Amino acid sequence: MYKNYIFDLYGTLVDIRTDEWQAALWKKLAILYGYHGAHYTYKELGAAYGELIEKEKAAVRRRHPDYEVIDIKIEKVFRGLFTRKGVRPTKALVLFVAEAFRCYSTKFVKLYDGVTDLLDTLKANGKRIYLLSNAQRVFTENELNMLGLNPYFDGVCISSDEECSKPDAAYFDALFSRYGLRKEESVMVGNDYLADIGGAADYGIDSLYIHQEISPEIKGELRSTYSIMDGNVYRIKDLIVK
């Protein structure tokens, strides 16, 4: 049926809940920055974080004026929070702070029921599996390792690396060009009707939409080739694995 199965990550394979704006997170992070000589109040730190994100977005837009949907490397923001206070952090320290931020802001992260069964079935049938995720590598790489997903993928694209996100066709093209994929042999599986499904439709590939609790509300046309509205991952095999 298909040779290439392209998956979104969060809300499709992985169930996750995060809260990046809770006061408790910023109070802990301010202490951590203070340990290394960058002293902030927690409110000051949150405000500086937001300012640096906008600064990075502007820089990406200047570098890539042709991109419709951009992404940034969040580690540049964590580094900038040190340099604003005159501290020159090591790469290891920046990565540690990024990991701490993700840990503090994550309520839980786990695979959806049926994901391992699905991926094992695809591998057993000689299919190729790819990841196309709007995500930050400094967060996602650890979670892929922790959840045991890395061995399944024949190729991975993470938006922070490309500075481009779904539904931008340039991001889909990065995956297809890098791994030599053919559109007629490929299907996109995702839980976001715009980023995953709309992006796939505009790029000219089939798609399967799976609705999960964290899926964005559908406010327009659902342009998927297939759909699962009850979040049952086990049903994916019945629809698109032959």
TORKOL-4160 file (C-alpha; in steps of 0.2 Angstrom, whole numbers, padded with zeros to 4 digits, m for minus):
242
<pt num="1" X="0000" Y="0000" Z="0000"/>
<pt num="2" X="0013" Y="0013" Z="0006"/>
<pt num="3" X="0032" Y="0011" Z="0008"/>
<pt num="4" X="0035" Y="0026" Z="0018"/>
<pt num="5" X="0026" Y="0030" Z="0034"/>
<pt num="6" X="0029" Y="0048" Z="0041"/>
<pt num="7" X="0024" Y="0052" Z="0058"/>
<pt num="8" X="0021" Y="0067" Z="0069"/>
<pt num="9" X="0027" Y="0064" Z="0087"/>
<pt num="10" X="0018" Y="0073" Z="0100"/>
<pt num="11" X="0000" Y="0070" Z="0100"/>
<pt num="12" X="0002" Y="0056" Z="0088"/>
<pt num="13" X="0015" Y="0043" Z="0095"/>
<pt num="14" X="0018" Y="0052" Z="0111"/>
<pt num="15" X="0006" Y="0058" Z="0124"/>
<pt num="16" X="0013" Y="0073" Z="0133"/>
<pt num="17" X="0007" Y="0087" Z="0144"/>
<pt num="18" X="0018" Y="0103" Z="0148"/>
<pt num="19" X="0016" Y="0120" Z="0156"/>
<pt num="20" X="0030" Y="0132" Z="0152"/>
<pt num="21" X="0022" Y="0147" Z="0160"/>
<pt num="22" X="0019" Y="0141" Z="0178"/>
<pt num="23" X="0027" Y="0152" Z="0191"/>
<pt num="24" X="0035" Y="0137" Z="0200"/>
<pt num="25" X="0045" Y="0133" Z="0184"/>
<pt num="26" X="0052" Y="0150" Z="0182"/>
<pt num="27" X="0056" Y="0151" Z="0201"/>
<pt num="28" X="0066" Y="0135" Z="0200"/>
<pt num="29" X="0074" Y="0141" Z="0184"/>
<pt num="30" X="0079" Y="0157" Z="0191"/>
<pt num="31" X="0088" Y="0148" Z="0205"/>
<pt num="32" X="0097" Y="0137" Z="0193"/>
<pt num="33" X="0103" Y="0152" Z="0183"/>
<pt num="34" X="0108" Y="0160" Z="0199"/>
<pt num="35" X="0119" Y="0145" Z="0204"/>
<pt num="36" X="0129" Y="0149" Z="0188"/>
<pt num="37" X="0131" Y="0168" Z="0191"/>
<pt num="38" X="0116" Y="0174" Z="0180"/>
<pt num="39" X="0105" Y="0182" Z="0193"/>
<pt num="40" X="0086" Y="0185" Z="0189"/>
<pt num="41" X="0070" Y="0187" Z="0198"/>
<pt num="42" X="0058" Y="0174" Z="0191"/>
<pt num="43" X="0047" Y="0187" Z="0183"/>
<pt num="44" X="0062" Y="0195" Z="0175"/>
<pt num="45" X="0068" Y="0178" Z="0168"/>
<pt num="46" X="0052" Y="0174" Z="0160"/>
<pt num="47" X="0051" Y="0191" Z="0152"/>
<pt num="48" X="0069" Y="0190" Z="0145"/>
<pt num="49" X="0065" Y="0172" Z="0139"/>
<pt num="50" X="0050" Y="0179" Z="0129"/>
<pt num="51" X="0060" Y="0193" Z="0122"/>
<pt num="52" X="0074" Y="0182" Z="0116"/>
<pt num="53" X="0062" Y="0170" Z="0108"/>
<pt num="54" X="0056" Y="0185" Z="0097"/>
<pt num="55" X="0073" Y="0190" Z="0093"/>
<pt num="56" X="0078" Y="0173" Z="0087"/>
<pt num="57" X="0062" Y="0172" Z="0077"/>
<pt num="58" X="0067" Y="0188" Z="0068"/>
<pt num="59" X="0084" Y="0182" Z="0065"/>
<pt num="60" X="0077" Y="0166" Z="0057"/>
<pt num="61" X="0065" Y="0176" Z="0046"/>
<pt num="62" X="0080" Y="0186" Z="0040"/>
<pt num="63" X="0090" Y="0171" Z="0035"/>
<pt num="64" X="0075" Y="0162" Z="0027"/>
<pt num="65" X="0063" Y="0175" Z="0020"/>
<pt num="66" X="0056" Y="0161" Z="0009"/>
<pt num="67" X="0050" Y="0150" Z="0024"/>
<pt num="68" X="0031" Y="0152" Z="0028"/>
<pt num="69" X="0032" Y="0144" Z="0045"/>
<pt num="70" X="0048" Y="0146" Z="0055"/>
<pt num="71" X="0056" Y="0138" Z="0070"/>
<pt num="72" X="0071" Y="0142" Z="0081"/>
<pt num="73" X="0084" Y="0133" Z="0091"/>
<pt num="74" X="0078" Y="0136" Z="0109"/>
<pt num="75" X="0096" Y="0133" Z="0116"/>
<pt num="76" X="0101" Y="0150" Z="0108"/>
<pt num="77" X="0088" Y="0157" Z="0120"/>
<pt num="78" X="0095" Y="0148" Z="0135"/>
<pt num="79" X="0112" Y="0154" Z="0131"/>
<pt num="80" X="0106" Y="0171" Z="0128"/>
<pt num="81" X="0099" Y="0172" Z="0146"/>
<pt num="82" X="0117" Y="0169" Z="0152"/>
<pt num="83" X="0125" Y="0181" Z="0141"/>
<pt num="84" X="0113" Y="0195" Z="0146"/>
<pt num="85" X="0120" Y="0194" Z="0163"/>
<pt num="86" X="0138" Y="0193" Z="0158"/>
<pt num="87" X="0140" Y="0174" Z="0160"/>
<pt num="88" X="0149" Y="0164" Z="0146"/>
<pt num="89" X="0141" Y="0147" Z="0148"/>
<pt num="90" X="0148" Y="0131" Z="0141"/>
<pt num="91" X="0138" Y="0121" Z="0128"/>
<pt num="92" X="0136" Y="0107" Z="0142"/>
<pt num="93" X="0128" Y="0120" Z="0154"/>
<pt num="94" X="0116" Y="0126" Z="0141"/>
<pt num="95" X="0110" Y="0109" Z="0137"/>
<pt num="96" X="0109" Y="0105" Z="0155"/>
<pt num="97" X="0098" Y="0120" Z="0158"/>
<pt num="98" X="0087" Y="0115" Z="0143"/>
<pt num="99" X="0085" Y="0098" Z="0150"/>
<pt num="100" X="0080" Y="0105" Z="0167"/>
<pt num="101" X="0068" Y="0117" Z="0159"/>
<pt num="102" X="0059" Y="0102" Z="0150"/>
<pt num="103" X="0059" Y="0092" Z="0165"/>
<pt num="104" X="0052" Y="0106" Z="0176"/>
<pt num="105" X="0038" Y="0110" Z="0163"/>
<pt num="106" X="0033" Y="0092" Z="0159"/>
<pt num="107" X="0018" Y="0084" Z="0169"/>
<pt num="108" X="0020" Y="0068" Z="0160"/>
<pt num="109" X="0026" Y="0060" Z="0144"/>
<pt num="110" X="0022" Y="0042" Z="0138"/>
<pt num="111" X="0018" Y="0032" Z="0122"/>
<pt num="112" X="0000" Y="0030" Z="0117"/>
<pt num="113" X="m0007" Y="0013" Z="0118"/>
<pt num="114" X="m0004" Y="0003" Z="0102"/>
<pt num="115" X="0012" Y="0013" Z="0096"/>
<pt num="116" X="0024" Y="m0001" Z="0099"/>
<pt num="117" X="0013" Y="m0013" Z="0091"/>
<pt num="118" X="0010" Y="m0002" Z="0076"/>
<pt num="119" X="0029" Y="0002" Z="0073"/>
<pt num="120" X="0033" Y="m0017" Z="0076"/>
<pt num="121" X="0020" Y="m0021" Z="0063"/>
<pt num="122" X="0027" Y="m0009" Z="0050"/>
<pt num="123" X="0045" Y="m0015" Z="0053"/>
<pt num="124" X="0039" Y="m0033" Z="0051"/>
<pt num="125" X="0031" Y="m0029" Z="0034"/>
<pt num="126" X="0047" Y="m0020" Z="0028"/>
<pt num="127" X="0040" Y="m0003" Z="0029"/>
<pt num="128" X="0051" Y="0013" Z="0031"/>
<pt num="129" X="0047" Y="0024" Z="0046"/>
<pt num="130" X="0051" Y="0043" Z="0047"/>
<pt num="131" X="0048" Y="0056" Z="0059"/>
<pt num="132" X="0043" Y="0074" Z="0054"/>
<pt num="133" X="0041" Y="0084" Z="0070"/>
<pt num="134" X="0038" Y="0102" Z="0075"/>
<pt num="135" X="0049" Y="0101" Z="0090"/>
<pt num="136" X="0065" Y="0106" Z="0099"/>
<pt num="137" X="0080" Y="0094" Z="0097"/>
<pt num="138" X="0087" Y="0098" Z="0114"/>
<pt num="139" X="0070" Y="0091" Z="0121"/>
<pt num="140" X="0065" Y="0078" Z="0109"/>
<pt num="141" X="0081" Y="0069" Z="0107"/>
<pt num="142" X="0080" Y="0064" Z="0126"/>
<pt num="143" X="0062" Y="0059" Z="0125"/>
<pt num="144" X="0065" Y="0048" Z="0109"/>
<pt num="145" X="0079" Y="0039" Z="0119"/>
<pt num="146" X="0069" Y="0037" Z="0135"/>
<pt num="147" X="0054" Y="0030" Z="0126"/>
<pt num="148" X="0064" Y="0018" Z="0115"/>
<pt num="149" X="0058" Y="0026" Z="0098"/>
<pt num="150" X="0075" Y="0029" Z="0090"/>
<pt num="151" X="0078" Y="0012" Z="0083"/>
<pt num="152" X="0062" Y="0012" Z="0073"/>
<pt num="153" X="0066" Y="0027" Z="0063"/>
<pt num="154" X="0074" Y="0026" Z="0046"/>
<pt num="155" X="0075" Y="0045" Z="0046"/>
<pt num="156" X="0071" Y="0060" Z="0057"/>
<pt num="157" X="0068" Y="0078" Z="0054"/>
<pt num="158" X="0066" Y="0090" Z="0068"/>
<pt num="159" X="0060" Y="0108" Z="0065"/>
<pt num="160" X="0072" Y="0116" Z="0076"/>
<pt num="161" X="0086" Y="0109" Z="0065"/>
<pt num="162" X="0078" Y="0115" Z="0049"/>
<pt num="163" X="0072" Y="0132" Z="0056"/>
<pt num="164" X="0056" Y="0128" Z="0047"/>
<pt num="165" X="0040" Y="0119" Z="0053"/>
<pt num="166" X="0024" Y="0110" Z="0047"/>
<pt num="167" X="0014" Y="0114" Z="0037"/>
<pt num="168" X="0027" Y="0123" Z="0027"/>
<pt num="169" X="0031" Y="0114" Z="0011"/>
<pt num="170" X="0049" Y="0117" Z="0013"/>
<pt num="171" X="0050" Y="0107" Z="0029"/>
<pt num="172" X="0041" Y="0092" Z="0020"/>
<pt num="173" X="0053" Y="0094" Z="0006"/>
<pt num="174" X="0068" Y="0093" Z="0018"/>
<pt num="175" X="0063" Y="0076" Z="0023"/>
<pt num="176" X="0058" Y="0070" Z="0005"/>
<pt num="177" X="0074" Y="0076" Z="m0002"/>
<pt num="178" X="0086" Y="0070" Z="0011"/>
<pt num="179" X="0079" Y="0052" Z="0011"/>
<pt num="180" X="0074" Y="0051" Z="m0007"/>
<pt num="181" X="0056" Y="0048" Z="m0004"/>
<pt num="182" X="0042" Y="0047" Z="m0017"/>
<pt num="183" X="0026" Y="0056" Z="m0014"/>
<pt num="184" X="0015" Y="0042" Z="m0021"/>
<pt num="185" X="0023" Y="0029" Z="m0009"/>
<pt num="186" X="0021" Y="0040" Z="0006"/>
<pt num="187" X="0008" Y="0044" Z="0020"/>
<pt num="188" X="0008" Y="0056" Z="0034"/>
<pt num="189" X="0001" Y="0052" Z="0051"/>
<pt num="190" X="m0003" Y="0066" Z="0063"/>
<pt num="191" X="m0015" Y="0073" Z="0075"/>
<pt num="192" X="m0015" Y="0091" Z="0069"/>
<pt num="193" X="m0027" Y="0095" Z="0055"/>
<pt num="194" X="m0018" Y="0110" Z="0049"/>
<pt num="195" X="0001" Y="0107" Z="0052"/>
<pt num="196" X="0001" Y="0088" Z="0048"/>
<pt num="197" X="m0014" Y="0085" Z="0037"/>
<pt num="198" X="m0016" Y="0102" Z="0028"/>
<pt num="199" X="0003" Y="0102" Z="0026"/>
<pt num="200" X="0002" Y="0084" Z="0018"/>
<pt num="201" X="m0012" Y="0089" Z="0007"/>
<pt num="202" X="m0003" Y="0104" Z="0000"/>
<pt num="203" X="0013" Y="0094" Z="m0002"/>
<pt num="204" X="0003" Y="0081" Z="m0012"/>
<pt num="205" X="0004" Y="0066" Z="m0001"/>
<pt num="206" X="m0009" Y="0055" Z="0007"/>
<pt num="207" X="m0012" Y="0057" Z="0026"/>
<pt num="208" X="m0021" Y="0049" Z="0041"/>
<pt num="209" X="m0028" Y="0060" Z="0054"/>
<pt num="210" X="m0029" Y="0054" Z="0072"/>
<pt num="211" X="m0039" Y="0064" Z="0084"/>
<pt num="212" X="m0032" Y="0065" Z="0102"/>
<pt num="213" X="m0036" Y="0075" Z="0117"/>
<pt num="214" X="m0022" Y="0087" Z="0114"/>
<pt num="215" X="m0026" Y="0089" Z="0095"/>
<pt num="216" X="m0031" Y="0107" Z="0090"/>
<pt num="217" X="m0049" Y="0110" Z="0088"/>
<pt num="218" X="m0054" Y="0107" Z="0069"/>
<pt num="219" X="m0061" Y="0124" Z="0063"/>
<pt num="220" X="m0061" Y="0120" Z="0044"/>
<pt num="221" X="m0060" Y="0106" Z="0032"/>
<pt num="222" X="m0051" Y="0090" Z="0037"/>
<pt num="223" X="m0042" Y="0086" Z="0022"/>
<pt num="224" X="m0035" Y="0069" Z="0027"/>
<pt num="225" X="m0036" Y="0053" Z="0016"/>
<pt num="226" X="m0041" Y="0043" Z="0032"/>
<pt num="227" X="m0047" Y="0048" Z="0049"/>
<pt num="228" X="m0048" Y="0040" Z="0066"/>
<pt num="229" X="m0058" Y="0051" Z="0078"/>
<pt num="230" X="m0057" Y="0041" Z="0094"/>
<pt num="231" X="m0038" Y="0041" Z="0096"/>
<pt num="232" X="m0037" Y="0022" Z="0094"/>
<pt num="233" X="m0019" Y="0020" Z="0088"/>
<pt num="234" X="m0023" Y="0001" Z="0085"/>
<pt num="235" X="m0034" Y="0006" Z="0071"/>
<pt num="236" X="m0020" Y="0013" Z="0061"/>
<pt num="237" X="m0015" Y="m0004" Z="0055"/>
<pt num="238" X="m0032" Y="m0008" Z="0048"/>
<pt num="239" X="m0033" Y="0008" Z="0038"/>
<pt num="240" X="m0015" Y="0010" Z="0030"/>
<pt num="241" X="m0004" Y="m0005" Z="0034"/>
<pt num="242" X="m0006" Y="m0019" Z="0020"/>
